[in-house]
Amino acid sequence: MRVIDASALIKYVNRERGWEQVQEHIIAGCGTVDLALKELGNALWKRVMRKELTEKQAIDLMNFVLEKKIVRVFPQEPLLSEALALSMKTGLPIYDCIYIVLAKQLGTELITSDRKQAEKAKEVGVIALIL
C-alpha cells in the first residue's frame, strides 16, 4: 500500500490530466490521512463556485470516495507532532508533511502531484512518485 496525498486524489476524482496513472495506484491500494478528504471537499467546492460542477455532482463525487472506500483513511492526530517537526525542518506546510510522515511510518512510497513536496520527501528518505 502506498500513501496518496490530496493533490493526487483530487487529480483522480476530477479526472484531471494524468488521472489514469493515479487510478492504477488506487486500484493497487492506497492509504491517506483524513485531511485529504477535507482537501478534496474544498477542491470540489471550488469547482462548484467556478460553475465547473453542480452541487449535486460535487456531493456525488464526495460520496463516491466515501462509500466506495477507494483509499484507506488514517487519522492525522498521531502524525501531527512529527509532521510539525518536519515542517519546521523543510519549510513545507504541515499539511504536506503529514503525508510524508505517514509514508515514512508505513515504510512506503508517497504518490503526489506536488513537485516541491516530492523533493522534500526524497530529502528525508521517502520515495515520492510524481503523477
FIKOLZA-1660 file (N, C-alpha, C; in steps of 0.1 Angstrom, whole numbers, plus 5000, padded with zeros to 4 digits):
% residues 131
   i   px   py   pz ch aa at
   1 5008 4988 5000  A  M  N
   1 5000 5000 5000  A  M CA
   1 5009 5012 5000  A  M  C
   2 5006 5022 4991  A  R  N
   2 5013 5035 4991  A  R CA
   2 5004 5045 4997  A  R  C
   3 5010 5056 5001  A  V  N
   3 5003 5068 5006  A  V CA
   3 5000 5078 4994  A  V  C
   4 4988 5082 4994  A  I  N
   4 4984 5092 4983  A  I CA
   4 4980 5105 4990  A  I  C
   5 4985 5116 4985  A  D  N
   5 4982 5128 4991  A  D CA
   5 4969 5134 4984  A  D  C
   6 4965 5146 4989  A  A  N
   6 4953 5152 4984  A  A CA
   6 4954 5156 4969  A  A  C
   7 4966 5161 4965  A  S  N
   7 4968 5166 4952  A  S CA
   7 4965 5155 4941  A  S  C
   8 4970 5143 4944  A  A  N
   8 4968 5131 4935  A  A CA
   8 4954 5126 4936  A  A  C
   9 4948 5126 4948  A  L  N
   9 4935 5121 4950  A  L CA
   9 4925 5131 4942  A  L  C
  10 4927 5144 4943  A  I  N
  10 4919 5153 4936  A  I CA
  10 4921 5152 4921  A  I  C
  11 4933 5149 4917  A  K  N
  11 4935 5147 4902  A  K CA
  11 4927 5135 4897  A  K  C
  12 4926 5125 4905  A  Y  N
  12 4918 5113 4902  A  Y CA
  12 4903 5116 4901  A  Y  C
  13 4898 5122 4912  A  V  N
  13 4884 5124 4913  A  V CA
  13 4879 5134 4902  A  V  C
  14 4887 5144 4900  A  N  N
  14 4884 5154 4890  A  N CA
  14 4887 5150 4875  A  N  C
  15 4893 5139 4874  A  R  N
  15 4897 5134 4861  A  R CA
  15 4906 5144 4853  A  R  C
  16 4915 5149 4861  A  E  N
  16 4925 5158 4855  A  E CA
  16 4935 5151 4847  A  E  C
  17 4943 5158 4839  A  R  N
  17 4953 5151 4831  A  R CA
  17 4962 5142 4839  A  R  C
  18 4963 5130 4835  A  G  N
  18 4971 5120 4842  A  G CA
  18 4964 5112 4853  A  G  C
  19 4951 5114 4853  A  W  N
  19 4943 5107 4864  A  W CA
  19 4944 5092 4863  A  W  C
  20 4946 5087 4850  A  E  N
  20 4946 5072 4848  A  E CA
  20 4958 5066 4856  A  E  C
  21 4969 5073 4856  A  Q  N
  21 4981 5068 4864  A  Q CA
  21 4978 5067 4879  A  Q  C
  22 4971 5077 4884  A  V  N
  22 4967 5077 4898  A  V CA
  22 4958 5065 4900  A  V  C
  23 4948 5063 4891  A  Q  N
  23 4939 5052 4893  A  Q CA
  23 4946 5039 4895  A  Q  C
  24 4956 5036 4887  A  E  N
  24 4963 5024 4888  A  E CA
  24 4968 5021 4902  A  E  C
  25 4973 5032 4909  A  H  N
  25 4978 5030 4922  A  H CA
  25 4966 5029 4932  A  H  C
  26 4956 5036 4930  A  I  N
  26 4944 5035 4939  A  I CA
  26 4939 5020 4938  A  I  C
  27 4938 5015 4926  A  I  N
  27 4933 5001 4925  A  I CA
  27 4943 4991 4932  A  I  C
  28 4956 4994 4931  A  A  N
  28 4965 4985 4938  A  A CA
  28 4965 4987 4953  A  A  C
  29 4960 4998 4958  A  G  N
  29 4958 5000 4972  A  G CA
  29 4966 5012 4977  A  G  C
  30 4958 5022 4983  A  C  N
  30 4965 5034 4988  A  C CA
  30 4959 5037 5001  A  C  C
  31 4966 5044 5009  A  G  N
  31 4962 5050 5022  A  G CA
  31 4964 5065 5022  A  G  C
  32 4957 5072 5030  A  T  N
  32 4959 5086 5031  A  T CA
  32 4955 5091 5045  A  T  C
  33 4956 5103 5048  A  V  N
  33 4952 5108 5061  A  V CA
  33 4938 5115 5059  A  V  C
  34 4931 5116 5070  A  D  N
  34 4917 5121 5069  A  D CA
  34 4917 5136 5064  A  D  C
  35 4928 5143 5065  A  L  N
  35 4929 5156 5060  A  L CA
  35 4926 5156 5045  A  L  C
  36 4930 5146 5038  A  A  N
  36 4928 5145 5023  A  A CA
  36 4914 5146 5019  A  A  C
  37 4905 5141 5028  A  L  N
  37 4891 5142 5024  A  L CA
  37 4886 5156 5026  A  L  C
  38 4891 5164 5035  A  K  N
  38 4887 5178 5037  A  K CA
  38 4893 5186 5025  A  K  C
  39 4905 5183 5021  A  E  N
  39 4911 5190 5009  A  E CA
  39 4904 5186 4997  A  E  C
  40 4899 5174 4995  A  L  N
  40 4891 5170 4984  A  L CA
  40 4878 5178 4984  A  L  C
  41 4872 5179 4995  A  G  N
  41 4859 5186 4996  A  G CA
  41 4861 5201 4993  A  G  C
  42 4872 5207 4997  A  N  N
  42 4875 5221 4993  A  N CA
  42 4877 5222 4978  A  N  C
  43 4884 5213 4972  A  A  N
  43 4886 5213 4957  A  A CA
  43 4873 5212 4950  A  A  C
  44 4864 5203 4955  A  L  N
  44 4851 5202 4948  A  L CA
  44 4843 5215 4950  A  L  C
  45 4843 5221 4962  A  W  N
  45 4836 5233 4965  A  W CA
  45 4841 5244 4955  A  W  C
  46 4854 5245 4953  A  K  N
  46 4860 5255 4943  A  K CA
  46 4854 5253 4929  A  K  C
  47 4853 5240 4925  A  R  N
  47 4848 5237 4912  A  R CA
  47 4833 5241 4911  A  R  C
  48 4826 5240 4922  A  V  N
  48 4812 5244 4922  A  V CA
  48 4811 5260 4921  A  V  C
  49 4820 5266 4928  A  M  N
  49 4820 5281 4928  A  M CA
  49 4823 5286 4914  A  M  C
  50 4832 5279 4907  A  R  N
  50 4836 5283 4894  A  R CA
  50 4826 5278 4883  A  R  C
  51 4815 5272 4887  A  K  N
  51 4805 5267 4878  A  K CA
  51 4810 5255 4869  A  K  C
  52 4820 5248 4874  A  E  N
  52 4825 5237 4867  A  E CA
  52 4818 5224 4870  A  E  C
  53 4812 5224 4882  A  L  N
  53 4804 5213 4887  A  L CA
  53 4791 5218 4893  A  L  C
  54 4781 5210 4893  A  T  N
  54 4769 5214 4901  A  T CA
  54 4771 5209 4915  A  T  C
  55 4763 5214 4924  A  E  N
  55 4763 5210 4938  A  E CA
  55 4761 5195 4939  A  E  C
  56 4752 5190 4931  A  K  N
  56 4749 5175 4932  A  K CA
  56 4761 5167 4927  A  K  C
  57 4767 5172 4916  A  Q  N
  57 4779 5164 4911  A  Q CA
  57 4790 5164 4921  A  Q  C
  58 4792 5175 4928  A  A  N
  58 4803 5176 4938  A  A CA
  58 4800 5166 4950  A  A  C
  59 4787 5166 4954  A  I  N
  59 4783 5157 4965  A  I CA
  59 4784 5143 4961  A  I  C
  60 4780 5140 4948  A  D  N
  60 4781 5126 4943  A  D CA
  60 4795 5122 4943  A  D  C
  61 4804 5130 4939  A  L  N
  61 4819 5127 4938  A  L CA
  61 4824 5124 4952  A  L  C
  62 4820 5132 4962  A  M  N
  62 4825 5130 4975  A  M CA
  62 4819 5117 4981  A  M  C
  63 4806 5115 4978  A  N  N
  63 4800 5102 4983  A  N CA
  63 4807 5090 4976  A  N  C
  64 4811 5091 4964  A  F  N
  64 4818 5080 4957  A  F CA
  64 4830 5076 4965  A  F  C
  65 4838 5087 4968  A  V  N
  65 4851 5084 4976  A  V CA
  65 4848 5078 4989  A  V  C
  66 4838 5083 4996  A  L  N
  66 4835 5079 5010  A  L CA
  66 4828 5065 5010  A  L  C
  67 4819 5063 5001  A  E  N
  67 4811 5050 5001  A  E CA
  67 4819 5038 4995  A  E  C
  68 4827 5041 4985  A  K  N
  68 4835 5030 4978  A  K CA
  68 4848 5028 4986  A  K  C
  69 4851 5037 4995  A  K  N
  69 4863 5035 5003  A  K CA
  69 4875 5032 4994  A  K  C
  70 4877 5041 4984  A  I  N
  70 4888 5039 4974  A  I CA
  70 4902 5040 4980  A  I  C
  71 4903 5046 4992  A  V  N
  71 4916 5046 4999  A  V CA
  71 4913 5043 5014  A  V  C
  72 4923 5038 5020  A  R  N
  72 4922 5036 5034  A  R CA
  72 4926 5049 5041  A  R  C
  73 4918 5053 5051  A  V  N
  73 4920 5066 5057  A  V CA
  73 4926 5064 5071  A  V  C
  74 4937 5071 5074  A  F  N
  74 4943 5071 5087  A  F CA
  74 4941 5084 5094  A  F  C
  75 4939 5084 5107  A  P  N
  75 4937 5096 5114  A  P CA
  75 4950 5104 5114  A  P  C
  76 4949 5117 5114  A  Q  N
  76 4961 5126 5113  A  Q CA
  76 4967 5129 5127  A  Q  C
  77 4959 5129 5137  A  E  N
  77 4964 5133 5151  A  E CA
  77 4977 5126 5155  A  E  C
  78 4978 5113 5153  A  P  N
  78 4991 5107 5157  A  P CA
  78 5003 5111 5149  A  P  C
  79 5001 5118 5138  A  L  N
  79 5012 5122 5129  A  L CA
  79 5016 5137 5131  A  L  C
  80 5008 5144 5138  A  L  N
  80 5009 5159 5139  A  L CA
  80 5022 5163 5145  A  L  C
  81 5027 5158 5156  A  S  N
  81 5039 5162 5162  A  S CA
  81 5051 5160 5152  A  S  C
  82 5052 5148 5147  A  E  N
  82 5063 5146 5137  A  E CA
  82 5062 5154 5125  A  E  C
  83 5049 5156 5120  A  A  N
  83 5047 5165 5108  A  A CA
  83 5051 5179 5111  A  A  C
  84 5048 5184 5123  A  L  N
  84 5052 5198 5127  A  L CA
  84 5067 5199 5127  A  L  C
  85 5074 5189 5132  A  A  N
  85 5089 5190 5133  A  A CA
  85 5094 5189 5118  A  A  C
  86 5089 5181 5110  A  L  N
  86 5093 5180 5096  A  L CA
  86 5090 5193 5089  A  L  C
  87 5079 5199 5092  A  S  N
  87 5075 5212 5085  A  S CA
  87 5085 5223 5088  A  S  C
  88 5089 5223 5101  A  M  N
  88 5099 5233 5105  A  M CA
  88 5113 5231 5099  A  M  C
  89 5116 5218 5097  A  K  N
  89 5129 5214 5091  A  K CA
  89 5129 5217 5076  A  K  C
  90 5118 5214 5069  A  T  N
  90 5118 5215 5055  A  T CA
  90 5113 5228 5049  A  T  C
  91 5105 5235 5057  A  G  N
  91 5098 5247 5052  A  G CA
  91 5085 5244 5045  A  G  C
  92 5081 5231 5044  A  L  N
  92 5068 5228 5038  A  L CA
  92 5057 5230 5048  A  L  C
  93 5045 5233 5043  A  P  N
  93 5034 5234 5053  A  P CA
  93 5031 5221 5060  A  P  C
  94 5026 5221 5072  A  I  N
  94 5024 5209 5079  A  I CA
  94 5014 5200 5072  A  I  C
  95 5004 5205 5065  A  Y  N
  95 4995 5196 5058  A  Y CA
  95 5002 5188 5047  A  Y  C
  96 5013 5193 5041  A  D  N
  96 5020 5185 5032  A  D CA
  96 5029 5174 5039  A  D  C
  97 5034 5178 5050  A  C  N
  97 5043 5170 5058  A  C CA
  97 5036 5158 5064  A  C  C
  98 5023 5159 5067  A  I  N
  98 5015 5148 5073  A  I CA
  98 5016 5136 5064  A  I  C
  99 5015 5138 5051  A  Y  N
  99 5015 5127 5041  A  Y CA
  99 5029 5120 5041  A  Y  C
 100 5039 5129 5041  A  I  N
 100 5053 5123 5041  A  I CA
 100 5055 5115 5054  A  I  C
 101 5051 5120 5065  A  V  N
 101 5052 5113 5078  A  V CA
 101 5045 5099 5077  A  V  C
 102 5033 5099 5072  A  L  N
 102 5025 5087 5071  A  L CA
 102 5033 5077 5062  A  L  C
 103 5038 5081 5051  A  A  N
 103 5045 5072 5042  A  A CA
 103 5058 5067 5049  A  A  C
 104 5065 5076 5056  A  K  N
 104 5077 5072 5063  A  K CA
 104 5073 5061 5074  A  K  C
 105 5063 5064 5082  A  Q  N
 105 5059 5054 5092  A  Q CA
 105 5055 5041 5087  A  Q  C
 106 5048 5041 5075  A  L  N
 106 5044 5028 5069  A  L CA
 106 5055 5022 5061  A  L  C
 107 5066 5029 5058  A  G  N
 107 5076 5024 5051  A  G CA
 107 5073 5022 5036  A  G  C
 108 5065 5031 5031  A  T  N
 108 5061 5030 5017  A  T CA
 108 5063 5043 5009  A  T  C
 109 5059 5043 4997  A  E  N
 109 5061 5055 4988  A  E CA
 109 5049 5064 4989  A  E  C
 110 5052 5077 4985  A  L  N
 110 5042 5087 4985  A  L CA
 110 5038 5090 4971  A  L  C
 111 5025 5091 4968  A  I  N
 111 5020 5094 4955  A  I CA
 111 5015 5109 4956  A  I  C
 112 5020 5118 4948  A  T  N
 112 5017 5132 4948  A  T CA
 112 5017 5138 4934  A  T  C
 113 5011 5149 4933  A  S  N
 113 5012 5158 4921  A  S CA
 113 5019 5171 4924  A  S  C
 114 5025 5171 4936  A  D  N
 114 5032 5183 4941  A  D CA
 114 5047 5181 4941  A  D  C
 115 5054 5187 4931  A  R  N
 115 5068 5185 4929  A  R CA
 115 5076 5189 4942  A  R  C
 116 5073 5201 4948  A  K  N
 116 5081 5205 4959  A  K CA
 116 5079 5195 4971  A  K  C
 117 5067 5190 4973  A  Q  N
 117 5065 5181 4984  A  Q CA
 117 5073 5168 4981  A  Q  C
 118 5073 5164 4968  A  A  N
 118 5081 5152 4964  A  A CA
 118 5096 5154 4967  A  A  C
 119 5101 5165 4963  A  E  N
 119 5115 5168 4966  A  E CA
 119 5118 5167 4980  A  E  C
 120 5110 5173 4989  A  K  N
 120 5113 5173 5003  A  K CA
 120 5111 5159 5009  A  K  C
 121 5102 5151 5004  A  A  N
 121 5100 5138 5008  A  A CA
 121 5113 5130 5005  A  A  C
 122 5118 5131 4994  A  K  N
 122 5131 5124 4990  A  K CA
 122 5142 5128 4999  A  K  C
 123 5143 5141 5003  A  E  N
 123 5153 5145 5012  A  E CA
 123 5153 5138 5026  A  E  C
 124 5141 5134 5030  A  V  N
 124 5140 5127 5043  A  V CA
 124 5138 5112 5041  A  V  C
 125 5142 5107 5029  A  G  N
 125 5142 5092 5027  A  G CA
 125 5129 5086 5023  A  G  C
 126 5119 5094 5019  A  V  N
 126 5107 5088 5014  A  V CA
 126 5106 5089 4999  A  V  C
 127 5105 5078 4992  A  I  N
 127 5104 5078 4977  A  I CA
 127 5090 5084 4974  A  I  C
 128 5090 5094 4965  A  A  N
 128 5078 5100 4960  A  A CA
 128 5076 5098 4945  A  A  C
 129 5065 5094 4941  A  L  N
 129 5061 5093 4927  A  L CA
 129 5053 5105 4924  A  L  C
 130 5057 5113 4914  A  I  N
 130 5050 5125 4910  A  I CA
 130 5041 5121 4898  A  I  C
 131 5028 5122 4900  A  L  N
 131 5019 5118 4889  A  L CA
 131 5010 5130 4886  A  L  C
% end
